[in-house]
Amino acid sequence: MQTNGIIGLIILLADIFAIIKIAKSSESTLMKVLWIAVVLVLPIIGLIAWFLAGPGDKSLKI
């Protein structure tokens, strides 16, 4: 069993989940596009940044 493949699959599923949540959010279209671009270009870092700063009403936004 290849653990790298499993980790990659988990990251892919988490990124897809984040993109869906971003698309359904109430943010402006520009913010949605920026967050989706960050998650796509930087899959791990973008996902962590979105999780920490993106969902909910937090003051730190891109």
C-alpha positions as CSV (number, residue, x, y, z in Angstrom):
1,M,0.0,0.0,0.0
2,Q,1.4,3.4,-1.0
3,T,0.9,6.0,1.8
4,N,1.8,8.9,-0.5
5,G,-1.2,8.0,-2.7
6,I,-3.5,7.9,0.2
7,I,-2.2,11.2,1.6
8,G,-2.6,12.7,-1.9
9,L,-6.2,11.5,-2.1
10,I,-7.0,12.9,1.3
11,I,-5.6,16.3,0.3
12,L,-7.5,16.2,-2.9
13,L,-10.8,15.4,-1.1
14,A,-10.1,18.1,1.4
15,D,-9.4,20.6,-1.3
16,I,-12.6,19.7,-3.2
17,F,-14.6,20.1,0.1
18,A,-13.0,23.5,0.7
19,I,-13.8,24.6,-2.9
20,I,-17.4,23.5,-2.5
21,K,-17.7,25.4,0.8
22,I,-16.1,28.5,-0.7
23,A,-18.5,28.4,-3.7
24,K,-21.5,28.2,-1.4
25,S,-20.4,30.9,1.0
26,S,-21.9,34.4,1.1
27,E,-18.6,36.1,0.3
28,S,-18.4,38.3,-2.8
29,T,-17.5,36.7,-6.1
30,L,-14.0,38.2,-6.1
31,M,-13.3,36.7,-2.6
32,K,-14.6,33.3,-3.8
33,V,-12.4,33.4,-6.8
34,L,-9.3,34.4,-4.8
35,W,-9.9,31.7,-2.2
36,I,-10.4,29.0,-4.8
37,A,-7.3,30.2,-6.7
38,V,-5.3,30.0,-3.4
39,V,-6.6,26.5,-2.7
40,L,-5.9,25.3,-6.2
41,V,-2.4,26.8,-6.6
42,L,-1.2,25.9,-3.1
43,P,-3.2,22.8,-2.1
44,I,-1.9,22.2,1.4
45,I,-1.0,25.7,2.4
46,G,-4.2,27.1,0.8
47,L,-6.3,24.6,2.6
48,I,-4.8,25.4,5.9
49,A,-5.1,29.2,5.3
50,W,-8.7,28.8,4.2
51,F,-9.4,26.7,7.3
52,L,-7.8,29.2,9.6
53,A,-9.0,32.4,8.0
54,G,-11.8,31.6,5.6
55,P,-14.9,30.0,7.1
56,G,-17.1,31.9,9.5
57,D,-16.9,35.5,10.6
58,K,-13.3,36.0,11.3
59,S,-11.4,39.2,11.0
60,L,-8.4,37.8,9.0
61,K,-9.4,37.7,5.3
62,I,-7.3,37.7,2.1
